[in-house]
Structures are given as structure tokens and as C-alpha cells.
């Protein structure tokens, strides 16, 4: 029977062990999904305020996505385990596509946000939101399944988070084979 700690890999772009990427991604997610929401409200009400709000939410989403990408890229470059996971690559590519779509979406709205929403804007917002949700799922896989950005806890109470593994199916679920050491 082996004792394995469920902690993964600590982020290299962190403050007091807390991963910066995890803290920052909430902003672009909220702004870019919010742009789809304000697009829908604009189409329902035809109030120009909502088209303008979408335009600025897209810009805020792009800027904050680029800021959140910095610590994400630091972890990607400095942690071998991250680069060796296909999920990391898919997460990064999906996010780059989301930012590119948002840039095109802003371009469609330049000069007349209302016309942009009624044209390609609503479709671009919908596609970028769907892709963002998929990318967020991949990010969740990285954080919760692979333990990327885990905070190491050396306190005596951390022992309660260790798991006893004596069944091969459970050991494989946690990414360990029978007889192997930790991660």
C-alpha cells in the first residue's frame, strides 16, 4: 500500500504560493461572456447603450486576457510537466483563438457598435464564448486533475489530504501505478 500526496505542481508565477494565472482569468472570462450577454440584450431592446457596452467589454476582455496570459505563459515555459500535457497546449491554443476572435469582433464594431452586433458581432460573441467555456474546462482539468498551480501545504494538518491507495484502479485514477512513488 502506498501513501501519495494529492498535491500537484506549484506555480512559478505566484505570490505567496498562490498562482497568479488562476486569480486573473476570472476577468477576461467575465468580460467576454458579458459581451455576449449585452449583445443579446441589445438585440432584444435595440438600445444603443448595450451595443456600446459589448464593444467595451470586448476590449476589456482582450486586455485582461493578455494580462492573465503572462503568468500562464511563465508556468508553461518554466514547468516541464505543463509542457508535456496535451491539455496545456489545447488550453493555450483555444485561448489564443478566443483573443483573435475578440479582436475581429472589436474590428467589426468599430465606428458603429450597433451595426456590428447585428452583423457578425453576435455570431463572433457566441463562438468565442463557446470556445472560452471549452478552454475553461481544459484549464479546470489542468488545475484539478493534474494539480497545476497547487499550493503546497507543509503544515501538520495537510496529512488529512493524503490518500491511502491499495487498489490498482484507484492508484491509476490518481496517475500512479502500483509500486511507484509520488508524482
C-alpha positions as a printed Julia matrix, in Angstrom:
183×3 Matrix{Float64}:
   0.0    0.0     0.0
   1.41   3.39   -0.97
   0.84   6.81    0.51
   0.56   9.51   -2.09
   0.11  13.2    -1.61
  -2.55  14.63   -3.89
  -0.73  17.94   -4.39
   0.46  18.62   -7.88
   2.92  21.19   -9.14
   3.31  24.62   -7.58
   3.07  27.6    -9.93
   6.25  29.53  -10.65
   4.21  32.71  -11.3
   2.76  33.04   -7.83
   2.51  35.34   -4.84
   2.92  33.55   -1.51
   2.33  30.29   -3.36
  -0.98  31.46   -4.85
  -0.95  31.11   -8.67
  -1.47  34.42  -10.46
  -2.98  32.9   -13.6
  -5.79  31.33  -11.59
  -6.54  34.69   -9.96
  -6.51  36.72  -13.18
  -8.52  34.57  -15.58
 -11.82  35.46  -13.96
 -11.66  38.94  -15.52
 -11.43  38.05  -19.23
 -13.94  35.24  -18.74
 -16.45  37.65  -17.17
 -15.86  40.4   -19.73
 -16.0   38.19  -22.83
 -19.06  36.23  -21.71
 -20.61  39.54  -20.59
 -20.18  40.82  -24.16
 -22.41  38.02  -25.42
 -24.96  38.9   -22.73
 -25.01  42.58  -23.67
 -25.24  41.63  -27.37
 -28.36  39.62  -26.6
 -29.85  42.46  -24.54
 -29.12  44.9   -27.39
 -30.84  42.66  -29.94
 -33.85  42.34  -27.64
 -34.15  46.05  -26.8
 -32.37  47.88  -29.64
 -30.98  50.25  -27.02
 -27.59  51.51  -28.31
 -26.13  51.54  -24.79
 -25.95  47.72  -24.84
 -24.07  47.61  -28.15
 -21.58  50.13  -26.77
 -21.26  48.09  -23.58
 -20.46  45.0   -25.64
 -17.76  46.89  -27.5
 -16.05  47.98  -24.28
 -16.47  44.57  -22.64
 -14.68  43.02  -25.61
 -11.79  45.47  -25.27
 -11.59  44.84  -21.51
 -11.69  41.09  -22.18
  -8.81  41.28  -24.64
  -6.64  43.43  -22.35
  -7.25  41.29  -19.26
  -6.76  38.07  -21.25
  -3.33  39.3   -22.31
  -2.51  40.18  -18.69
  -3.7   36.74  -17.48
  -1.68  35.07  -20.23
   1.62  36.36  -18.81
   1.69  34.19  -15.65
   0.12  31.34  -17.63
   2.96  31.52  -20.13
   5.53  31.75  -17.32
   4.18  28.48  -15.88
   4.08  26.93  -19.35
   7.71  27.8   -20.06
   9.16  27.03  -16.61
   7.32  23.83  -15.64
   8.21  20.76  -17.72
   5.11  18.88  -16.59
   2.88  21.6   -18.03
   4.52  21.49  -21.46
   4.25  17.7   -21.51
   0.45  17.69  -21.22
  -1.66  17.91  -24.37
  -4.31  19.67  -22.28
  -1.91  22.59  -21.71
  -1.32  23.01  -25.43
  -5.04  22.79  -26.24
  -5.84  25.3   -23.46
  -3.26  27.76  -24.79
  -4.31  27.43  -28.45
  -8.01  27.76  -27.59
  -7.32  30.92  -25.59
  -5.27  32.42  -28.4
  -8.16  31.74  -30.79
 -10.61  33.35  -28.34
  -8.46  36.51  -28.19
  -8.15  36.56  -32.01
 -11.94  36.22  -32.37
 -12.45  39.02  -29.84
 -10.07  41.24  -31.82
 -12.03  40.55  -35.02
 -15.24  41.17  -33.05
 -13.95  44.6   -31.96
 -12.97  45.35  -35.55
 -16.47  44.5   -36.79
 -17.92  47.01  -34.32
 -15.51  49.91  -34.97
 -17.4   53.06  -35.84
 -20.86  51.57  -35.3
 -21.17  49.04  -32.45
 -24.91  48.55  -33.08
 -24.4   47.56  -36.72
 -21.54  45.29  -35.66
 -23.73  43.38  -33.23
 -26.45  42.87  -35.84
 -23.92  41.64  -38.37
 -21.14  39.24  -37.48
 -20.78  40.51  -33.91
 -23.38  38.3   -32.27
 -22.02  35.22  -34.04
 -18.44  36.01  -33.08
 -19.51  36.59  -29.47
 -21.31  33.25  -29.41
 -18.39  31.34  -30.92
 -15.81  32.97  -28.65
 -17.99  32.23  -25.61
 -18.39  28.56  -26.57
 -14.65  28.24  -27.16
 -13.93  30.09  -23.9
 -16.12  27.64  -21.98
 -14.24  24.73  -23.57
 -10.9   26.34  -22.75
 -12.06  26.97  -19.18
 -12.92  23.28  -18.89
  -9.39  22.45  -20.06
  -7.99  24.91  -17.5
 -10.03  23.16  -14.83
  -8.52  19.86  -15.94
  -5.05  21.33  -15.54
  -5.79  22.72  -12.09
  -7.93  19.98  -10.58
  -6.97  16.77  -12.37
  -3.26  17.44  -12.96
  -2.7   19.72   -9.98
  -1.02  22.51  -11.93
  -0.8   25.55   -9.67
  -1.41  23.58   -6.48
  -0.37  25.23   -3.26
   1.99  23.02   -1.28
   0.96  22.7     2.34
   3.62  21.57    4.75
   1.54  22.02    7.88
   0.81  19.0    10.11
  -2.88  19.18    9.15
  -2.01  18.62    5.48
  -1.72  14.91    6.3
  -5.52  14.65    6.19
  -5.35  15.24    2.43
  -3.18  12.2     1.8
  -4.92   9.18    0.41
  -4.32   5.53    1.04
  -4.04   3.65   -2.23
  -4.12  -0.11   -2.2
  -6.3   -0.77   -5.25
  -4.73  -0.55   -8.73
  -7.83   1.14  -10.21
  -7.68   3.94   -7.61
  -3.9    4.3    -7.99
  -4.28   4.68  -11.76
  -7.07   7.22  -11.25
  -4.56   9.37   -9.37
  -1.96   8.82  -12.09
   0.15   6.29  -10.2
   0.92   2.71  -10.93
   1.21   0.12   -8.23
   4.62   0.32   -6.57
   5.51   3.76   -7.91
   6.41   6.7    -5.71
   4.73  10.09   -5.79
   4.1   12.26   -8.8
